[in-house]
Amino acid sequence: MIKELLLGELVSRGFDSIKKIFTSNKISLVVSKDDLSESLKSHTKYIQNLTSKVSFKELRGNKNLNDTYIALDLELQAIRFKEKQQKDKKLRIEILINNTDNHLIILGGPGAGKTTTVKKICQSLLYEEKIKNYSFPILINLRDLSSEQTIYGKLKDILGIQIVLKNGGDKTQALIEDKELRIKYVNAYLDSLKAIIILDGLDEVNPLKIRSLGKEIKSLILNLRNSLVIVTSRSASYDLDIENSIEYELCNLNKTQIKKFVYKWFDKDKYAEKFLSEISKSKFYDFSLKPISLAHLCAIYERTKKFYDKPKSIYKKLVRILIEEWDEQRDIIRESNYSDFDNERKFDFLSHLAYDLTIRFDKKVYFEDDLKDSFLNINDSFGLPKNQCLKVVREVEAHTGILIQSSFETFEFVHKSMQEYLAAEHIVKMPEIPTKLLHNINISNELAITVALSSDPNAYFFKLVFDVFSKENFTSHFMVEFLSRLAYEKPDFKESLLIPYCFAKITDEFIDNNIESHKKLIKIISEFKETHNIKISFKKFSLNISNSIENIYDYDSQESTENDADESDSLESDLLQKFTTDNLEIDDDSLKEMNLKKFVNIELEDSYFKKLLETEQPYKGLFNEVKIPLNIFNKHFN
């Protein structure tokens, strides 16, 4: 807390600095030093209450700031002005404040930790001694300013300064609200206080006010020498260039910070360990995980004691947090410069753009020209001017932080999995699967997510297997990637005899006949069979097929010699018995070579066709006998 003696000295000094400005004896203060002290004490209590807790919807309550806060790193220069490979020294905010001669602009994307950092600065000034050169904080949430209110007007109210113009008879005539005079005495008083003036959320104010607020911020920065101004804003929204200030960008969380945050969040280490174990398996887990996303996931896990059952739920949650929920919870409305370009339309725009960039360019980082090419392909669908690509992208970045300018000349989605999810959201809404496009690009991950997002995952999967996938256009590598990601996505497959056949068909047509490919496929199908419906489907499938083993040396050959067939007959019972009784794995050296020569022909019995669902009957005419490696058959189809 502010010590009474220190506060008295600062106010006394500030009181004298104001009086020096009033050269006319007709102008005078109508408040005492004690009144000014009480005003600062009142603001201090407001800051105590505002900055001591963190809360949001999923938390259903609040937590003490110090129980969850971890120090974030900052890098010199906004990310959008950097070269792609440029690396700068990382700093902590307390060290930066103690060693800077400039005012600070703290930038970051949505949920990067700007407001939490501001809260920690306030708490440090009030209760700790980490920040040496300043006395106490003055905090203004810029979004709370009314349409008529100014920064200097708000500062005057916080400081409790009131001046009047007197008559000759020493009677008060009126309170003075002269703007130029107010700027002079507020600047003078603030500089005497050695305070940190924090202007939080410049990106959150009405765009129509940005210009006027920018002038006021510039006035504060250029006139204060003993006090420090800190402005926070989303990176894409900050467009000021003010001398005597330096821009810093909040860095993404690193692995150590994520671990520290999680252990601080959970009361019991066992929950922290379980959470970290589960989140580390997810596709979106890396150093780009934002504090707000991590906090929301922790809060949900803390309440339910489990992670999201389906990855698609995580994607949707994180996207919705960035696009709308985080602003909604703080009553922030961001105005668009374009008609009918609200949050839902921005979501559709990002989905379409993610898809278009994916199919046009075999990369995840895009140059300005790449972005313009894709924009010109989709802008008419959203009623956006074709010559305003970068302005639209800048607005989308400022409002959502999902598509970002990652360096001076490049753009990218905030996370690879988020781009894949958004592209899948567009694909699943298309009237037809873009079959021809799939032949030229690898979108195995996007297609797997699309199956999971589909209202009928079974039907979408069957259409891919029977109508889209073909030997001529899809490789073993593509298929393994697709099935692996599909297993991870955990689609809501219904029980169906057609699903095991699809796996058998894919194995027959696409999977390379080598040990590594077999091992991967065995593992993938095992993951699928962890789901009850898939496990039951495979069991029922094995009861409705007939099979025979043949010994072949060329996987593409459909014929065996008579001697090969005889050898197959003699080995069949021994091999099957050895697999089933010893449960030998594919990498057992004694059987590796033999396994690669043995295949199982699967024929569907009449009972199989009778048990197909009505919606599956159209595929009946496309069934063929399939042939799969013996080791895969014994592991999953027998």
C-alpha positions as CSV (number, residue, x, y, z in Angstrom):
1,M,0.0,0.0,0.0
2,I,1.0,3.6,-0.5
3,K,2.6,4.8,2.7
4,E,0.9,7.8,4.2
5,L,4.1,9.9,4.4
6,L,5.1,9.2,0.9
7,L,1.6,10.0,-0.4
8,G,1.6,13.2,1.5
9,E,4.9,14.3,0.1
10,L,3.9,13.4,-3.5
11,V,0.5,15.2,-3.2
12,S,2.2,18.3,-1.7
13,R,4.7,18.5,-4.5
14,G,1.9,18.0,-7.1
15,F,-0.3,20.7,-5.4
16,D,2.5,23.2,-5.7
17,S,3.2,22.3,-9.3
18,I,-0.5,23.0,-10.2
19,K,-0.5,26.4,-8.4
20,K,2.5,27.5,-10.4
21,I,0.5,27.2,-13.6
22,F,-2.3,29.5,-12.4
23,T,-0.6,32.8,-13.1
24,S,-3.9,34.7,-12.8
25,N,-5.2,35.3,-9.3
26,K,-8.7,34.7,-10.7
27,I,-8.0,31.0,-11.1
28,S,-7.6,28.8,-8.1
29,L,-7.9,25.2,-6.8
30,V,-11.1,24.5,-4.7
31,V,-9.7,21.3,-3.3
32,S,-7.2,20.8,-0.5
33,K,-4.2,18.6,-0.3
34,D,-6.2,16.2,1.9
35,D,-8.9,16.1,-0.8
36,L,-6.3,15.2,-3.4
37,S,-4.9,12.5,-1.1
38,E,-8.3,11.0,-0.6
39,S,-8.9,10.9,-4.4
40,L,-5.7,8.9,-4.9
41,K,-6.6,6.6,-2.0
42,S,-10.1,6.0,-3.6
43,H,-8.5,5.2,-6.9
44,T,-6.0,2.9,-5.2
45,K,-8.9,0.9,-3.6
46,Y,-10.6,0.6,-7.0
47,I,-7.4,-0.8,-8.5
48,Q,-7.0,-3.2,-5.6
49,N,-10.4,-4.7,-6.2
50,L,-10.1,-4.6,-10.0
51,T,-6.7,-6.3,-10.3
52,S,-6.5,-8.8,-7.5
53,K,-8.6,-11.5,-9.2
54,V,-9.0,-13.2,-12.5
55,S,-12.4,-14.5,-13.7
56,F,-14.3,-15.6,-16.8
57,K,-17.4,-17.7,-17.6
58,E,-15.9,-21.2,-17.4
59,L,-14.2,-20.4,-14.1
60,R,-17.6,-19.9,-12.4
61,G,-16.0,-17.7,-9.7
62,N,-12.6,-16.2,-9.5
63,K,-9.0,-16.9,-8.6
64,N,-6.4,-14.7,-6.9
65,L,-4.1,-13.2,-9.5
66,N,-1.0,-14.3,-7.7
67,D,-2.2,-17.9,-7.6
68,T,-2.2,-18.1,-11.4
69,Y,0.1,-15.4,-12.7
70,I,3.3,-16.3,-14.5
71,A,5.7,-13.7,-15.8
72,L,5.5,-13.4,-19.6
73,D,8.3,-12.6,-21.9
74,L,8.4,-9.5,-24.2
75,E,10.3,-8.9,-27.3
76,L,11.5,-5.6,-28.7
77,Q,9.6,-4.5,-31.8
78,A,6.1,-5.5,-32.9
79,I,6.1,-8.9,-34.6
80,R,4.6,-7.4,-37.8
81,F,7.7,-5.3,-38.4
82,K,10.2,-8.2,-38.0
83,E,12.0,-10.4,-40.5
84,K,10.7,-13.9,-40.3
85,Q,13.9,-15.4,-38.7
86,Q,14.7,-12.3,-36.6
87,K,15.3,-13.1,-32.9
88,D,15.4,-10.5,-30.2
89,K,16.3,-10.7,-26.5
90,K,13.4,-11.5,-24.3
91,L,12.6,-9.3,-21.2
92,R,10.2,-9.5,-18.3
93,I,7.9,-6.5,-17.6
94,E,9.4,-5.6,-14.2
95,I,12.9,-5.5,-15.5
96,L,11.8,-3.5,-18.5
97,I,10.0,-0.9,-16.3
98,N,13.0,-0.5,-14.0
99,N,15.5,0.0,-16.9
100,T,13.7,2.0,-19.5
101,D,13.9,5.7,-20.3
102,N,11.0,5.5,-22.7
103,H,7.2,5.0,-22.3
104,L,6.0,1.6,-23.2
105,I,3.5,0.2,-25.8
106,I,2.7,-3.4,-24.9
107,L,1.2,-5.3,-27.8
108,G,-0.2,-8.8,-28.2
109,G,-2.9,-10.8,-29.9
110,P,-6.2,-11.7,-28.4
111,G,-5.7,-13.6,-25.1
112,A,-1.9,-13.0,-25.1
113,G,-2.0,-11.7,-21.5
114,K,-2.0,-7.9,-21.9
115,T,-4.6,-7.2,-19.3
116,T,-3.3,-9.8,-16.8
117,T,0.2,-8.2,-17.2
118,V,-1.4,-4.8,-16.4
119,K,-3.0,-6.3,-13.3
120,K,0.3,-7.6,-12.1
121,I,2.0,-4.3,-12.6
122,C,-0.6,-2.7,-10.4
123,Q,-0.3,-5.4,-7.8
124,S,3.5,-5.1,-7.8
125,L,3.3,-1.3,-7.3
126,L,0.8,-1.6,-4.4
127,Y,2.2,-4.6,-2.5
128,E,5.7,-5.5,-3.7
129,E,9.0,-3.8,-4.3
130,K,10.0,-5.2,-7.6
131,I,9.3,-1.9,-9.4
132,K,11.7,0.7,-7.9
133,N,11.3,4.0,-9.6
134,Y,7.5,4.7,-9.4
135,S,5.1,5.2,-6.5
136,F,1.7,3.8,-7.5
137,P,-0.5,3.0,-10.5
138,I,-3.2,5.0,-12.2
139,L,-5.3,2.7,-14.4
140,I,-7.8,3.6,-17.1
141,N,-9.7,0.9,-19.1
142,L,-10.1,2.9,-22.3
143,R,-13.2,0.9,-23.3
144,D,-15.0,2.4,-20.2
145,L,-14.7,5.9,-21.5
146,S,-18.0,7.3,-22.6
147,S,-18.4,8.8,-26.1
148,E,-17.8,12.3,-24.7
149,Q,-15.2,11.5,-22.2
150,T,-11.5,12.1,-22.8
151,I,-8.3,10.6,-21.3
152,Y,-7.4,13.9,-19.7
153,G,-11.0,14.4,-18.4
154,K,-10.9,10.9,-16.8
155,L,-7.4,11.6,-15.3
156,K,-8.7,14.9,-13.8
157,D,-11.6,13.0,-12.2
158,I,-9.3,10.3,-10.8
159,L,-6.9,12.9,-9.4
160,G,-9.8,14.9,-7.9
161,I,-8.6,18.3,-9.3
162,Q,-11.1,21.1,-9.5
163,I,-10.4,24.7,-10.4
164,V,-12.6,27.8,-10.5
165,L,-12.7,31.3,-11.9
166,K,-13.4,33.9,-9.2
167,N,-15.2,37.2,-9.3
168,G,-13.6,40.3,-7.8
169,G,-15.7,39.8,-4.8
170,D,-14.0,36.5,-4.1
171,K,-17.1,34.5,-5.0
172,T,-17.0,31.4,-7.1
173,Q,-18.3,32.0,-10.5
174,A,-17.9,28.7,-12.3
175,L,-15.8,25.5,-12.5
176,I,-13.3,25.8,-15.3
177,E,-13.3,23.1,-18.0
178,D,-10.8,24.7,-20.3
179,K,-9.2,21.7,-22.2
180,E,-5.8,23.4,-22.9
181,L,-5.4,24.5,-19.3
182,R,-6.5,21.0,-18.1
183,I,-3.8,19.3,-20.1
184,K,-1.2,21.6,-18.5
185,Y,-2.2,21.1,-14.9
186,V,-2.9,17.3,-15.3
187,N,0.6,16.8,-16.9
188,A,2.2,18.9,-14.2
189,Y,0.5,17.0,-11.3
190,L,1.1,13.6,-12.8
191,D,4.8,14.2,-13.3
192,S,5.1,15.2,-9.6
193,L,3.5,11.9,-8.5
194,K,6.0,9.6,-10.2
195,A,3.1,7.3,-11.1
196,I,2.6,4.7,-13.8
197,I,-0.3,5.7,-15.9
198,I,-1.7,2.6,-17.6
199,L,-4.1,3.0,-20.6
200,D,-5.4,-0.5,-21.2
201,G,-7.1,-1.7,-24.3
202,L,-6.7,0.9,-27.0
203,D,-8.0,-1.7,-29.5
204,E,-11.2,-1.9,-27.6
205,V,-12.5,1.6,-28.1
206,N,-14.8,2.8,-30.8
207,P,-12.7,3.3,-34.0
208,L,-14.2,6.8,-34.3
209,K,-12.4,7.8,-31.1
210,I,-8.9,6.4,-31.9
211,R,-7.7,9.6,-33.5
212,S,-8.6,11.9,-30.6
213,L,-7.4,9.4,-28.0
214,G,-4.1,9.0,-30.0
215,K,-3.5,12.8,-29.7
216,E,-4.0,12.6,-25.9
217,I,-1.7,9.6,-25.5
218,K,0.9,11.5,-27.5
219,S,0.5,14.5,-25.3
220,L,1.1,12.4,-22.1
221,I,4.1,10.6,-23.6
222,L,5.8,13.7,-24.8
223,N,5.2,15.7,-21.6
224,L,5.8,13.2,-18.8
225,R,9.4,12.7,-17.6
226,N,9.1,11.4,-14.1
227,S,6.0,9.3,-14.6
228,L,5.7,6.4,-17.0
229,V,2.9,5.8,-19.5
230,I,2.1,2.2,-20.5
231,V,-0.4,1.6,-23.4
232,T,-1.7,-1.8,-24.3
233,S,-3.3,-2.8,-27.5
234,R,-3.8,-5.7,-29.9
235,S,-0.9,-5.7,-32.3
236,A,-3.0,-5.3,-35.5
237,S,-5.0,-2.4,-34.1
238,Y,-2.0,-0.2,-33.0
239,D,-1.2,2.3,-35.7
240,L,0.4,5.2,-33.8
241,D,3.9,6.4,-34.1
242,I,4.9,8.4,-31.0
243,E,8.4,9.6,-30.2
244,N,9.7,8.7,-26.7
245,S,7.9,5.4,-26.7
246,I,8.9,1.8,-27.6
247,E,6.7,-1.0,-28.8
248,Y,7.1,-4.5,-27.2
249,E,5.3,-7.6,-28.1
250,L,4.2,-10.3,-25.6
251,C,5.7,-13.7,-26.6
252,N,3.9,-17.0,-26.8
253,L,4.1,-19.3,-23.8
254,N,7.1,-21.6,-23.7
255,K,7.0,-25.2,-22.4
256,T,8.3,-24.2,-19.0
257,Q,5.7,-21.4,-18.6
258,I,2.9,-23.7,-19.6
259,K,3.9,-26.2,-17.0
260,K,4.3,-23.6,-14.3
261,F,0.9,-22.1,-15.1
262,V,-0.8,-25.4,-14.9
263,Y,0.8,-26.4,-11.6
264,K,-0.2,-23.0,-10.1
265,W,-3.7,-23.3,-11.4
266,F,-4.6,-26.7,-9.9
267,D,-4.6,-27.3,-6.1
268,K,-3.4,-30.9,-6.5
269,D,-0.4,-31.9,-8.5
270,K,-2.1,-35.1,-9.7
271,Y,-4.7,-33.0,-11.6
272,A,-1.9,-30.8,-13.0
273,E,0.0,-33.9,-14.2
274,K,-3.0,-35.5,-15.7
275,F,-4.0,-32.3,-17.5
276,L,-0.5,-31.8,-18.9
277,S,-0.4,-35.4,-20.0
278,E,-3.7,-35.1,-21.9
279,I,-3.1,-31.7,-23.4
280,S,0.4,-32.7,-24.6
281,K,-1.2,-35.3,-26.9
282,S,-3.4,-32.8,-28.6
283,K,-2.6,-31.5,-32.1
284,F,-2.8,-27.8,-31.0
285,Y,-0.4,-28.2,-28.1
286,D,2.8,-26.3,-28.7
287,F,4.4,-23.0,-27.8
288,S,1.7,-20.9,-29.5
289,L,-0.9,-21.8,-26.9
290,K,-2.1,-18.5,-25.5
291,P,-2.7,-17.8,-21.8
292,I,-6.4,-17.2,-22.3
293,S,-6.8,-20.5,-24.1
294,L,-4.8,-22.3,-21.5
295,A,-6.8,-20.7,-18.7
296,H,-10.1,-21.7,-20.2
297,L,-9.0,-25.3,-20.7
298,C,-7.7,-25.5,-17.2
299,A,-11.0,-24.1,-15.8
300,I,-13.1,-26.6,-17.8
301,Y,-10.8,-29.5,-16.7
302,E,-10.9,-28.3,-13.1
303,R,-14.7,-28.3,-13.1
304,T,-15.2,-31.6,-15.0
305,K,-12.0,-33.5,-14.2
306,K,-11.7,-34.5,-17.8
307,F,-10.5,-33.1,-21.1
308,Y,-12.8,-32.6,-24.1
309,D,-13.9,-36.0,-25.4
310,K,-13.6,-34.9,-29.0
311,P,-10.8,-32.7,-30.6
312,K,-13.4,-30.9,-32.7
313,S,-14.8,-29.5,-29.4
314,I,-11.4,-28.1,-28.5
315,Y,-11.1,-26.4,-32.0
316,K,-14.5,-24.9,-31.8
317,K,-14.0,-23.7,-28.2
318,L,-10.7,-22.0,-28.9
319,V,-11.9,-20.4,-32.1
320,R,-15.1,-19.1,-30.4
321,I,-13.0,-17.7,-27.5
322,L,-10.9,-15.7,-30.0
323,I,-13.8,-14.6,-32.3
324,E,-16.5,-13.7,-29.8
325,E,-16.6,-15.2,-26.3
326,W,-13.7,-13.2,-24.8
327,D,-15.1,-9.9,-26.0
328,E,-18.7,-10.9,-25.0
329,Q,-17.6,-11.7,-21.4
330,R,-16.1,-8.2,-21.1
331,D,-19.0,-6.4,-22.9
332,I,-16.8,-5.3,-25.8
333,I,-18.4,-4.7,-29.2
334,R,-15.9,-4.3,-32.1
335,E,-17.2,-2.4,-35.0
336,S,-16.5,-3.6,-38.5
337,N,-15.6,-1.2,-41.4
338,Y,-17.6,-3.5,-43.7
339,S,-21.4,-4.1,-43.8
340,D,-22.6,-7.6,-42.9
341,F,-19.2,-8.6,-41.7
342,D,-20.1,-9.6,-38.1
343,N,-18.4,-12.4,-36.1
344,E,-20.3,-15.2,-37.9
345,R,-19.3,-13.8,-41.3
346,K,-15.8,-13.4,-40.1
347,F,-15.8,-17.1,-39.1
348,D,-17.1,-18.1,-42.6
349,F,-14.5,-15.8,-44.2
350,L,-11.7,-17.3,-42.2
351,S,-12.9,-20.8,-43.1
352,H,-13.1,-20.1,-46.8
353,L,-9.7,-18.3,-46.8
354,A,-8.1,-21.2,-44.9
355,Y,-9.4,-23.6,-47.4
356,D,-8.4,-21.5,-50.4
357,L,-4.9,-21.0,-49.1
358,T,-4.5,-24.7,-48.4
359,I,-5.5,-25.9,-51.8
360,R,-3.5,-23.2,-53.7
361,F,-0.2,-23.2,-51.7
362,D,1.7,-26.1,-50.3
363,K,2.9,-24.2,-47.2
364,K,1.6,-22.7,-44.0
365,V,3.3,-19.2,-44.2
366,Y,2.1,-16.9,-46.9
367,F,3.4,-13.8,-48.5
368,E,1.2,-10.8,-49.2
369,D,0.7,-11.8,-52.9
370,D,-0.4,-15.2,-51.8
371,L,-3.0,-13.7,-49.5
372,K,-4.2,-11.3,-52.3
373,D,-4.6,-14.2,-54.7
374,S,-6.9,-16.1,-52.4
375,F,-8.7,-13.0,-51.3
376,L,-9.6,-12.2,-54.9
377,N,-11.0,-15.6,-55.2
378,I,-13.5,-15.2,-52.3
379,N,-14.1,-11.5,-51.7
380,D,-17.3,-11.3,-53.8
381,S,-18.9,-14.0,-51.6
382,F,-18.6,-11.7,-48.6
383,G,-19.2,-8.4,-50.3
384,L,-15.7,-7.2,-49.6
385,P,-13.9,-4.6,-51.9
386,K,-11.3,-6.4,-54.0
387,N,-8.8,-3.6,-53.5
388,Q,-8.9,-3.8,-49.7
389,C,-7.3,-7.2,-49.0
390,L,-4.8,-6.0,-46.4
391,K,-7.3,-3.8,-44.7
392,V,-9.7,-6.7,-44.3
393,V,-7.0,-9.0,-43.1
394,R,-5.9,-6.3,-40.6
395,E,-9.4,-6.0,-39.2
396,V,-9.8,-9.8,-39.0
397,E,-6.5,-10.0,-37.1
398,A,-7.4,-7.2,-34.8
399,H,-10.8,-8.7,-34.0
400,T,-9.9,-12.3,-33.8
401,G,-6.1,-12.9,-33.7
402,I,-6.6,-16.1,-35.8
403,L,-4.9,-14.9,-39.0
404,I,-1.9,-12.9,-38.0
405,Q,0.9,-11.0,-39.7
406,S,3.8,-13.1,-38.4
407,S,6.6,-10.9,-39.8
408,F,7.2,-7.8,-41.9
409,E,6.3,-9.7,-45.1
410,T,4.5,-12.9,-44.1
411,F,1.1,-14.0,-42.7
412,E,-0.1,-17.2,-41.1
413,F,-2.8,-18.7,-39.0
414,V,-2.1,-18.6,-35.4
415,H,-1.8,-22.4,-35.3
416,K,-1.6,-25.1,-38.0
417,S,-4.4,-27.2,-36.5
418,M,-6.6,-24.1,-36.4
419,Q,-6.1,-23.6,-40.1
420,E,-6.9,-27.3,-40.7
421,Y,-10.0,-27.0,-38.6
422,L,-11.2,-23.9,-40.4
423,A,-10.6,-25.4,-43.8
424,A,-12.5,-28.5,-42.8
425,E,-15.4,-26.3,-41.7
426,H,-15.6,-24.9,-45.2
427,I,-15.2,-28.4,-46.9
428,V,-18.0,-29.9,-44.8
429,K,-20.4,-27.1,-46.0
430,M,-19.6,-27.6,-49.7
431,P,-22.4,-29.3,-51.7
432,E,-19.9,-31.8,-53.1
433,I,-16.5,-33.2,-52.0
434,P,-13.9,-31.3,-54.2
435,T,-12.6,-34.6,-55.7
436,K,-10.5,-33.1,-58.5
437,L,-8.7,-30.7,-56.2
438,L,-7.8,-33.6,-53.9
439,H,-5.8,-35.3,-56.6
440,N,-3.2,-32.5,-56.6
441,I,-2.7,-31.7,-52.9
442,N,-2.4,-33.5,-49.6
443,I,-5.2,-32.4,-47.4
444,S,-5.3,-35.7,-45.4
445,N,-5.6,-33.8,-42.1
446,E,-8.4,-31.5,-43.3
447,L,-10.4,-34.4,-44.7
448,A,-10.1,-36.3,-41.4
449,I,-11.4,-33.3,-39.5
450,T,-14.2,-32.9,-42.1
451,V,-15.4,-36.5,-41.4
452,A,-15.5,-35.7,-37.7
453,L,-17.4,-32.4,-38.3
454,S,-19.9,-34.0,-40.6
455,S,-23.5,-34.5,-39.4
456,D,-23.2,-38.1,-40.6
457,P,-19.6,-39.3,-40.3
458,N,-20.4,-42.8,-41.5
459,A,-21.9,-41.5,-44.8
460,Y,-19.0,-39.0,-45.4
461,F,-16.4,-41.7,-44.7
462,F,-18.1,-44.2,-47.0
463,K,-18.3,-41.6,-49.8
464,L,-14.6,-40.9,-49.5
465,V,-13.6,-44.6,-49.6
466,F,-15.9,-45.7,-52.4
467,D,-16.2,-42.5,-54.6
468,V,-13.1,-40.4,-54.0
469,F,-10.1,-42.5,-53.0
470,S,-8.4,-44.3,-55.9
471,K,-5.1,-46.0,-56.5
472,E,-4.2,-43.6,-59.3
473,N,-4.5,-40.4,-57.1
474,F,-3.8,-41.3,-53.5
475,T,-0.6,-42.8,-52.0
476,S,0.0,-45.1,-49.0
477,H,1.5,-42.1,-47.2
478,F,-1.6,-40.0,-47.7
479,M,-3.8,-42.9,-46.5
480,V,-1.8,-43.6,-43.3
481,E,-1.9,-39.8,-42.5
482,F,-5.6,-39.7,-43.1
483,L,-6.5,-42.7,-41.0
484,S,-4.1,-41.7,-38.2
485,R,-5.7,-38.2,-38.0
486,L,-9.2,-39.7,-38.3
487,A,-8.4,-42.0,-35.3
488,Y,-7.3,-38.9,-33.3
489,E,-10.4,-36.9,-34.2
490,K,-12.7,-39.7,-32.9
491,P,-15.7,-39.2,-35.3
492,D,-19.1,-40.2,-33.9
493,F,-19.2,-43.3,-36.0
494,K,-22.3,-45.5,-35.7
495,E,-22.1,-49.2,-35.5
496,S,-21.8,-50.5,-39.1
497,L,-20.5,-53.6,-40.9
498,L,-19.4,-51.3,-43.7
499,I,-16.7,-49.7,-41.6
500,P,-14.4,-52.8,-41.2
501,Y,-14.8,-53.5,-44.9
502,C,-13.6,-49.9,-45.7
503,F,-10.5,-50.5,-43.6
504,A,-9.9,-53.8,-45.4
505,K,-10.5,-52.1,-48.8
506,I,-8.0,-49.3,-47.9
507,T,-5.5,-51.9,-46.7
508,D,-5.8,-53.8,-49.9
509,E,-5.6,-50.9,-52.3
510,F,-3.3,-48.4,-50.7
511,I,-1.1,-49.7,-47.9
512,D,2.5,-50.6,-48.8
513,N,3.6,-54.1,-48.2
514,N,6.4,-53.5,-45.7
515,I,6.8,-53.9,-42.0
516,E,6.6,-50.3,-41.0
517,S,3.4,-49.7,-42.9
518,H,1.8,-52.8,-41.3
519,K,2.8,-51.7,-37.8
520,K,1.4,-48.2,-38.4
521,L,-1.9,-49.6,-39.7
522,I,-2.2,-52.1,-36.8
523,K,-1.7,-49.3,-34.3
524,I,-4.2,-47.0,-36.1
525,I,-7.0,-49.7,-36.2
526,S,-6.3,-50.4,-32.5
527,E,-7.0,-46.8,-31.7
528,F,-10.3,-46.9,-33.7
529,K,-11.4,-50.0,-31.9
530,E,-11.1,-48.2,-28.5
531,T,-14.5,-46.8,-29.5
532,H,-17.3,-49.2,-28.6
533,N,-19.2,-48.9,-31.9
534,I,-16.1,-49.7,-34.0
535,K,-15.1,-52.6,-31.8
536,I,-18.5,-54.2,-32.1
537,S,-18.5,-53.5,-35.9
538,F,-15.3,-55.4,-36.3
539,K,-16.5,-58.4,-34.2
540,K,-19.7,-58.7,-36.2
541,F,-17.7,-58.3,-39.5
542,S,-15.6,-61.3,-38.6
543,L,-18.7,-63.4,-38.3
544,N,-20.0,-62.6,-41.7
545,I,-17.0,-63.2,-43.9
546,S,-15.2,-66.2,-45.2
547,N,-11.4,-66.2,-45.8
548,S,-8.5,-68.2,-47.2
549,I,-4.8,-67.7,-46.9
550,E,-2.5,-67.6,-49.9
551,N,1.3,-67.5,-50.1
552,I,2.4,-64.8,-52.6
553,Y,5.7,-63.1,-53.2
554,D,4.4,-60.2,-55.2
555,Y,1.7,-58.2,-53.5
556,D,0.3,-56.9,-56.8
557,S,0.0,-60.4,-58.2
558,Q,-3.4,-62.0,-58.0
559,E,-2.2,-65.5,-58.7
560,S,-0.2,-68.1,-56.8
561,T,1.6,-71.1,-58.3
562,E,0.3,-74.6,-57.4
563,N,3.4,-75.2,-55.2
564,D,2.7,-71.8,-53.4
565,A,-0.8,-72.9,-52.8
566,D,0.3,-76.2,-51.3
567,E,2.7,-74.5,-49.1
568,S,0.0,-72.1,-48.0
569,D,-2.3,-75.0,-47.0
570,S,0.4,-76.6,-45.0
571,L,1.4,-73.4,-43.2
572,E,-2.1,-72.0,-42.6
573,S,-3.1,-73.8,-39.4
574,D,0.4,-73.5,-37.9
575,L,0.6,-69.7,-38.5
576,L,-2.9,-69.0,-37.3
577,Q,-2.3,-71.0,-34.2
578,K,1.0,-69.3,-33.5
579,F,-0.5,-65.8,-33.9
580,T,-3.6,-66.5,-31.7
581,T,-1.9,-68.4,-28.9
582,D,1.4,-66.5,-28.7
583,N,0.0,-63.1,-29.7
584,L,3.2,-62.4,-31.6
585,E,3.8,-58.9,-32.9
586,I,4.7,-57.9,-36.4
587,D,8.3,-57.2,-35.5
588,D,9.1,-60.7,-34.2
589,D,12.2,-61.4,-36.3
590,S,11.5,-65.0,-36.8
591,L,8.2,-64.3,-38.6
592,K,8.9,-61.0,-40.4
593,E,9.7,-62.3,-43.8
594,M,7.0,-65.0,-43.7
595,N,4.4,-62.5,-42.7
596,L,5.1,-60.3,-45.7
597,K,4.5,-63.3,-48.0
598,K,1.1,-64.3,-46.5
599,F,-2.2,-62.7,-47.3
600,V,-5.8,-63.3,-46.5
601,N,-8.6,-63.2,-49.1
602,I,-11.8,-61.9,-47.6
603,E,-15.1,-62.8,-49.2
604,L,-18.4,-61.4,-48.0
605,E,-21.1,-63.9,-47.2
606,D,-24.8,-63.4,-48.1
607,S,-25.5,-62.7,-44.4
608,Y,-23.2,-59.7,-44.6
609,F,-25.3,-58.0,-47.3
610,K,-28.5,-58.7,-45.5
611,K,-27.3,-56.8,-42.5
612,L,-26.3,-53.6,-44.3
613,L,-28.4,-50.6,-43.4
614,E,-30.7,-49.1,-46.0
615,T,-28.4,-46.1,-46.4
616,E,-25.5,-48.4,-47.1
617,Q,-27.2,-50.5,-49.8
618,P,-26.2,-48.2,-52.7
619,Y,-22.5,-49.4,-52.1
620,K,-23.5,-53.0,-52.5
621,G,-22.6,-53.2,-56.2
622,L,-19.1,-51.8,-55.4
623,F,-18.0,-54.6,-53.2
624,N,-15.0,-56.7,-54.3
625,E,-13.0,-59.5,-52.7
626,V,-10.2,-57.8,-50.7
627,K,-6.8,-59.2,-49.8
628,I,-5.0,-58.0,-46.7
629,P,-1.7,-59.1,-45.0
630,L,-2.1,-62.0,-42.6
631,N,-0.7,-60.2,-39.6
632,I,-3.2,-57.4,-40.0
633,F,-6.0,-59.9,-40.5
634,N,-5.2,-61.8,-37.4
635,K,-4.8,-58.7,-35.3
636,H,-8.1,-57.0,-36.3
637,F,-10.3,-59.0,-38.7
638,N,-10.1,-62.6,-37.3
